[in-house]
Amino acid sequence: MSAADGSFFRSRWVDPPDGVEVLEPGPLPAGFRAAGIACGMKPSGRLDLGLLACDSEDAASAALFTRNAIVAAPVEVARTGALGRLRAVVVNSGIANVGDGERGVEVARAMVSSAAAALGLEPQRVGVASTGVIGVGLDRDVVVSGIERIAGELSPGGGKVFAEAIMTTDRWPKHGSLAVALSAGTVRLCAQAKGAGMISPSFATMLCFVETDAAIDAVTLDRLLRAAVERSFERTSVDGQLSTNDSVFCLASGAAGVAVAPGTDDELAFAAALDALLRQLALEIVADGEGAERVARLLVRGSIEGVDLVARAVANSPLVKCALHGADPNWGRILAAAGQAVPDVDPAGVHLYIEDVQVARGGSAVALDDAARRRLRRRRGRGGRCRCGLRLRGR
């Protein structure tokens, strides 16, 4: 990922908001430090432990977790923390810490207490996350030893290595950094994410960590994070599987001395930047999905009651995904998936476009030129550069 040339927003479906500048992704916002090391949890010997810390005593935060009934031990432990006042998050990759019973919970708690001790924090102000293989025990001594070591590696420029440390089957690190111009000055907004397998709407399988040096209260931060996640990670689909470990943490240090007050233009500008940042990262997660060859966006127009049902039915359809993967503009599969979501729809009011090519009108075929086929033959690029668009419109 390059930096100030604006290439972070590689997708044609995400435009950088006004007043936003793309920065190098390594340096973190003021008041933050991060690090990533290898401590032996991955057989490959690659980076497998990350630590993110905020130096501000008055830091505000927000966190969201998977809605799967079966959750990882770190999710169970993280939910009990002071989610509006977090100052650090410790995360390991390679082993998900799922299915290890009370021992797994104890290891997750040990990760929290070790990070808290190393940073001089209350344990309630430390979050924890894990990602990797399910059903494999996480060695307590190995991870605790790693946490004791990584605390000495923390750096304001550690965002890039932190992003690499949270990867599992990801083929590239996913991170971005923005400068957001507000009325009283400029704030920084950064994020690091991972995700490739077990991707489903209703929270993509992923970890995401967001940092900002804006001064913003926890209630407002939580509200803005939920809205941005709903428009980004909540709307992705690769394999339709909901993970046990999904977690999003957002921390605000306030170190820039620039406030984001609720109900102001500054709040709107900050929210737009957060939304764009997470939407681009969501597209990168989809583009990096295990076995993914193409990225498609589905745009549904119709009644408020039906659009979400139709969008999710089409996006989750194995037959639609098979057609996209095979570069086959099989519009019948798309309409069939839509019809099962809203069985009372009038076919005469249904129209389907692939890119700008109309392939069905009133539920019936329209002569298809080669433009749509050529579009579908393009393979996905890093960050979702190669893609196709599907538009389904109803009266």
VOGU-3710 file (C-alpha; in Angstrom, 3 decimals, decimal comma):
1> msaadgsffr> 0,000/0,000/0,000  1,516/3,257/-1,011  0,861/6,470/0,751  0,461/10,127/0,026  -0,344/9,631/-3,676  -3,846/8,664/-2,580  -3,625/5,057/-3,737  -5,133/3,757/-0,494  -8,547/4,464/-2,036  -7,948/2,082/-4,931
11> srwvdppdgv> -11,558/1,053/-5,331  -13,822/3,057/-7,615  -16,545/2,428/-5,024  -14,923/4,451/-2,244  -14,152/8,124/-2,721  -11,987/10,029/-0,232  -14,180/12,628/1,479  -13,441/16,333/1,183  -10,779/17,484/3,606  -9,106/14,066/3,815
21> evlepgplpa> -5,469/13,418/2,904  -3,942/9,942/2,585  -0,764/9,492/4,648  1,924/6,861/5,088  0,282/3,997/7,020  3,150/3,230/9,421  3,203/6,265/11,759  0,339/6,268/14,248  -1,756/9,214/15,470  -0,332/11,244/18,347
31> gfraagiacg> -0,464/9,409/21,657  -0,198/5,883/20,217  2,552/3,284/20,017  2,503/-0,210/18,524  4,746/-3,165/17,796  4,739/-6,628/16,279  7,072/-9,544/16,972  7,418/-13,275/16,359  7,266/-15,417/19,466  6,703/-18,921/18,029
41> mkpsgrldlg> 2,941/-19,310/17,637  3,186/-19,617/13,832  5,141/-22,593/12,447  6,404/-20,276/9,703  8,198/-18,127/12,252  6,459/-14,997/10,993  5,193/-12,163/13,164  2,429/-13,439/15,435  2,008/-11,007/18,332  0,914/-7,383/18,246
51> llacdsedaa> 0,479/-4,739/20,929  -1,231/-1,377/20,552  -0,989/1,169/23,377  -2,395/4,632/24,010  -0,409/6,967/26,261  -3,375/9,168/27,179  -4,924/8,602/30,605  -8,203/10,086/29,317  -8,439/7,857/26,241  -11,920/6,965/25,017
61> saalftrnai> -12,763/3,798/23,138  -15,435/1,599/21,593  -15,515/-2,080/20,660  -17,725/-4,463/18,691  -17,634/-8,252/18,608  -18,950/-11,250/16,704  -22,601/-12,244/17,015  -21,784/-15,929/16,718  -23,136/-17,913/19,693  -19,792/-19,745/19,854
71> vaapvevart> -17,120/-17,207/20,703  -13,388/-17,325/21,193  -11,962/-17,022/24,698  -10,477/-13,563/23,955  -13,906/-12,289/22,876  -15,415/-13,618/26,101  -12,703/-11,891/28,132  -12,624/-8,644/26,125  -16,374/-8,124/26,542  -15,880/-7,780/30,316
81> galgrlravv> -13,400/-4,915/30,026  -13,956/-1,167/30,282  -14,894/-0,903/26,610  -15,334/2,877/26,743  -11,962/3,483/28,450  -9,490/1,072/26,825  -5,873/2,149/26,534  -4,331/-0,934/24,946  -5,115/-4,062/22,952  -2,956/-7,179/22,766
91> vnsgianvgd> -3,516/-9,590/19,866  -1,987/-12,843/18,672  -2,282/-14,522/15,295  -1,812/-18,138/14,247  -3,989/-19,635/17,010  -7,589/-18,484/17,534  -7,891/-19,679/21,148  -11,285/-21,262/20,491  -12,512/-24,569/21,896  -10,014/-24,874/24,734
101> gergvevara> -12,526/-24,492/27,555  -11,576/-22,780/30,784  -7,891/-23,105/29,950  -8,390/-20,907/26,892  -10,171/-18,297/28,990  -7,343/-18,365/31,518  -4,787/-17,797/28,748  -6,785/-14,832/27,400  -6,927/-13,374/30,906  -3,187/-13,918/31,269
111> mvssaaaalg> -2,635/-11,976/28,037  -4,627/-9,066/29,461  -2,925/-9,092/32,859  0,557/-9,413/31,331  -0,015/-6,513/28,937  -1,497/-4,422/31,753  1,486/-5,082/33,985  3,968/-4,289/31,220  2,228/-0,989/30,460  1,334/-0,030/34,015
121> lepqrvgvas> -2,408/-0,133/33,348  -5,464/-1,528/35,056  -6,411/-4,866/33,422  -9,915/-3,531/32,671  -8,346/-1,011/30,283  -6,679/-3,654/28,111  -8,494/-5,443/25,283  -7,501/-8,791/23,828  -8,006/-10,539/20,490  -6,825/-13,696/18,751
131> tgvigvgldr> -7,028/-15,061/15,223  -5,919/-18,261/13,569  -6,636/-21,980/13,784  -9,617/-23,110/15,853  -9,289/-25,973/18,325  -5,559/-25,611/18,997  -4,428/-24,647/22,482  -2,550/-21,375/22,920  0,623/-21,862/24,985  0,332/-19,541/27,970
141> dvvvsgieri> 4,061/-19,348/28,680  4,922/-18,565/25,069  2,409/-15,758/24,669  3,072/-14,214/28,096  6,814/-14,249/27,432  6,163/-12,572/24,103  4,039/-9,855/25,715  6,791/-9,085/28,212  9,199/-8,688/25,301  6,987/-6,747/22,905
151> agelspgggk> 6,289/-3,997/25,448  9,886/-2,857/24,987  9,434/-2,667/21,204  6,544/-0,169/21,152  7,039/2,726/18,760  4,944/5,641/17,372  5,872/4,334/13,931  4,848/0,737/14,634  1,574/0,675/12,707  2,917/-1,269/9,735
161> vfaeaimttd> 4,584/-4,035/11,727  1,469/-4,286/13,911  -0,629/-4,788/10,756  1,716/-7,570/9,640  1,617/-9,274/13,043  -2,170/-9,803/12,922  -2,173/-11,550/9,523  -3,081/-15,218/9,096  -3,917/-16,367/5,560  -3,925/-12,754/4,381
171> rwpkhgslav> -1,732/-12,219/1,349  -0,974/-8,595/2,198  -1,298/-6,302/5,237  -4,393/-4,108/5,306  -3,882/-0,697/6,831  -4,483/2,967/6,110  -3,797/6,393/7,541  -5,711/9,616/6,946  -5,418/13,252/7,935  -8,854/14,788/8,512
181> alsagtvrlc> -9,260/18,562/8,418  -11,656/19,849/11,096  -12,630/23,381/12,082  -10,080/23,643/14,924  -7,267/21,726/13,241  -6,276/18,416/11,698  -6,609/14,998/13,313  -5,149/11,640/12,308  -7,203/8,496/11,729  -5,504/5,126/11,227
191> aqakgagmis> -6,630/1,508/11,052  -5,166/-1,977/10,688  -7,297/-4,967/9,704  -7,015/-8,627/8,808  -9,374/-11,087/7,205  -9,451/-13,616/4,405  -11,530/-16,667/5,381  -14,873/-17,107/7,164  -16,305/-13,911/5,651  -20,028/-13,264/6,015
201> psfatmlcfv> -22,430/-10,388/6,362  -23,460/-9,943/9,994  -19,866/-9,066/10,804  -17,083/-10,194/8,551  -14,514/-12,544/9,999  -11,877/-10,089/10,854  -9,962/-8,080/13,349  -9,765/-4,311/13,001  -8,016/-1,729/15,153  -8,702/1,984/14,703
211> etdaaidavt> -6,787/4,849/16,285  -7,341/8,595/16,275  -5,800/11,533/18,095  -9,095/13,443/18,007  -10,756/14,318/21,308  -14,065/12,480/21,217  -16,214/11,011/23,965  -16,851/7,277/24,211  -20,583/7,503/23,509  -20,065/9,429/20,280
221> ldrllraave> -17,180/7,168/19,261  -19,314/4,082/19,800  -22,150/5,527/17,725  -19,886/6,498/14,838  -18,054/3,166/14,894  -21,301/1,185/14,786  -22,543/3,222/11,831  -19,276/2,830/9,911  -19,080/-0,917/10,580  -22,670/-1,354/9,442
231> rsfertsvdg> -21,798/0,275/6,106  -18,547/-1,634/5,619  -17,706/-4,916/7,341  -21,374/-5,772/7,884  -21,942/-5,750/4,115  -19,265/-8,142/2,941  -19,585/-11,748/1,872  -17,072/-14,303/0,647  -17,883/-17,753/2,022  -20,933/-16,964/4,151
241> qlstndsvfc> -19,336/-18,168/7,386  -19,537/-16,157/10,601  -16,363/-16,310/12,657  -15,945/-16,882/16,381  -13,285/-14,179/16,820  -14,537/-11,040/15,034  -13,517/-7,902/16,920  -13,236/-4,184/16,172  -11,517/-1,837/18,612  -11,419/1,958/18,228
251> lasgaagvav> -9,325/4,153/20,532  -9,139/7,944/20,718  -6,205/9,581/22,501  -7,313/13,228/22,240  -3,631/14,125/21,853  -4,256/16,415/18,862  -6,280/18,724/21,096  -8,997/18,940/18,441  -12,481/18,062/19,644  -15,180/16,250/17,694
261> apgtddelaf> -18,367/17,517/19,301  -21,664/15,679/18,718  -24,056/17,306/16,277  -21,431/19,470/14,571  -19,958/19,659/11,077  -16,758/18,284/12,587  -18,612/15,148/13,632  -19,934/14,731/10,088  -16,449/15,177/8,614  -14,885/12,725/11,053
271> aaaldallrq> -17,672/10,187/10,463  -17,236/10,449/6,682  -13,503/9,776/6,999  -14,055/6,797/9,319  -16,696/5,422/6,973  -14,406/5,685/3,929  -11,465/4,169/5,798  -13,406/1,098/6,914  -15,175/0,644/3,574  -11,844/0,494/1,726
281> laleivadge> -10,472/-1,979/4,271  -13,639/-4,077/3,894  -13,104/-4,202/0,131  -9,510/-5,288/0,668  -10,685/-8,104/2,927  -13,109/-9,292/0,236  -10,445/-8,999/-2,480  -8,139/-11,133/-0,320  -10,815/-13,747/0,410  -9,563/-17,309/0,236
291> gaervarllv> -9,947/-18,372/-3,396  -11,428/-15,027/-4,479  -10,824/-14,048/-8,092  -13,248/-11,163/-8,481  -14,842/-8,445/-6,406  -18,409/-7,368/-7,127  -20,603/-4,675/-5,677  -24,329/-5,267/-5,496  -26,544/-2,188/-5,621  -30,241/-2,765/-4,965
301> rgsiegvdlv> -32,924/-0,112/-5,442  -36,468/-0,663/-4,267  -38,598/-0,575/-1,151  -36,881/-0,027/2,183  -38,293/-3,313/3,451  -36,843/-5,359/0,609  -33,467/-4,007/-0,402  -31,444/-5,443/2,473  -33,114/-8,863/2,185  -32,435/-8,982/-1,552
311> aravansplv> -28,868/-7,736/-1,258  -27,944/-10,348/1,331  -29,712/-13,168/-0,528  -27,866/-12,402/-3,777  -24,519/-11,715/-2,101  -24,651/-14,984/-0,137  -25,860/-17,156/-3,030  -23,308/-19,886/-3,871  -24,678/-20,001/-7,422  -24,233/-16,259/-7,935
321> kcalhgadpn> -20,693/-16,474/-6,568  -19,985/-19,418/-8,851  -21,137/-17,375/-11,851  -18,957/-14,435/-10,822  -15,975/-16,704/-10,249  -16,437/-18,247/-13,679  -16,939/-14,884/-15,395  -20,398/-15,982/-16,520  -23,060/-13,212/-16,504  -25,785/-15,694/-15,562
331> wgrilaaagq> -28,496/-13,210/-14,691  -31,018/-15,974/-13,947  -29,134/-16,969/-10,824  -29,211/-13,380/-9,589  -32,933/-12,973/-10,115  -33,639/-16,373/-8,565  -31,735/-15,410/-5,417  -33,564/-12,091/-5,257  -36,924/-13,762/-5,710  -36,447/-16,122/-2,802
341> avpdvdpagv> -35,800/-13,123/-0,528  -38,970/-11,264/-1,539  -41,327/-13,916/-2,975  -44,216/-11,465/-3,357  -42,362/-9,102/-5,707  -43,885/-8,386/-9,118  -41,390/-9,647/-11,770  -42,600/-6,946/-14,162  -40,945/-4,355/-11,919  -37,539/-6,053/-11,719
351> hlyiedvqva> -34,619/-4,856/-13,862  -31,021/-6,082/-13,731  -27,818/-4,460/-14,943  -24,279/-5,821/-14,980  -22,119/-2,728/-15,079  -23,999/-0,431/-17,455  -25,399/-3,289/-19,514  -29,043/-4,164/-18,900  -29,422/-7,939/-18,990  -33,010/-8,279/-17,746
361> rggsavaldd> -36,035/-6,035/-18,063  -39,258/-6,847/-16,254  -37,795/-10,211/-15,293  -37,120/-11,147/-18,936  -33,884/-11,398/-20,888  -32,381/-8,488/-22,801  -29,888/-9,060/-25,589  -26,455/-9,171/-23,952  -23,413/-7,689/-25,691  -19,833/-8,655/-24,901
371> aarrrlrrrr> -19,189/-5,697/-22,576  -20,510/-7,456/-19,484  -18,569/-10,612/-20,284  -15,359/-8,659/-20,746  -15,891/-6,966/-17,405  -16,446/-10,253/-15,621  -13,308/-11,804/-17,093  -11,145/-9,267/-15,303  -9,623/-10,743/-12,171  -9,592/-9,023/-8,842
381> grggrcrcgl> -6,660/-6,838/-7,922  -5,238/-5,963/-4,549  -7,687/-3,627/-2,891  -10,513/-4,572/-5,247  -9,305/-2,802/-8,378  -10,793/-5,411/-10,717  -14,488/-5,756/-10,144  -17,963/-5,783/-11,581  -21,143/-4,017/-10,560  -24,592/-5,546/-10,294
391> rlrgr> -27,652/-3,322/-10,099  -31,057/-4,721/-9,312  -33,927/-2,281/-9,465  -37,521/-2,697/-8,502  -40,511/-0,392/-8,645
//
